[in-house]
Amino acid sequence: MKIYIDESGTLPDKKDSVVIVAAVGTNLPSKLEKITTNVRKTLKNKNISEIKFYRSGENTKVRFLKLLAKEKVEIFIFIVEKKGKSIPDTPENFALLCWPLVEDCLMYYKAVTGELIFDRHFHSEKDQKEFNRHLMLLTNKNLVISHQDSQKNPAINTADMVAGSMLWEETNKEDKFYLLISPKIIVKKIMRWEVLKKQLWQEKTHPNRRKRPSEVSI
């Protein structure tokens, strides 16, 4: 099982009212890689480095998402409302941002072991290791985590396209892209950043009485 994870929107930018983290799970990763290959064949410029939501035209988005919706995949979405706050983009904060999404994936797949593949958010190995450490502390599990370049692993772009589609729907820009993949969504959760931080505080101060993020009243 491979679970591809990417985000849309940023923690530090005050202009971003929300940040979206999306995961696409599959046991047929080669099928996801072929989506990019198939869509690339329809492009006039076939030499582009990768297909990203914000770099793609309307027709490309539609083709890509329609192909994704035909595959055997599960989609998980976590929306964080930050309402104009500038939040430092640290390994700890990014792990906190991804935590509820990863918890939902782990609960859904249960005993199925798999790899969490993140689009490379941090470029330094030190930051990547620090992120991994925080995420495993939060989930209380030994996870298989990798940080990969989406240009080298095009399957990661499926998570980028989902996250971008969700961001456009959530910010009332356009919902037709989101609607193409909405039937594949297993979990979609919304939480305010301050509530997420409070959950972290509760985890640190009451480690034996923790609630999973899916149980938090938001």
Helices and strands as residue ranges (DSSP letters): E 2-8, E 18-26, H 29-40, G 53-55, H 58-70, E 74-81, H 91-109, E 115-119, H 125-139, E 144-148, G 154-156, H 157-170, H 176-181, G 182-184, E 185-192, H 193-205, G 207-209, G 213-215
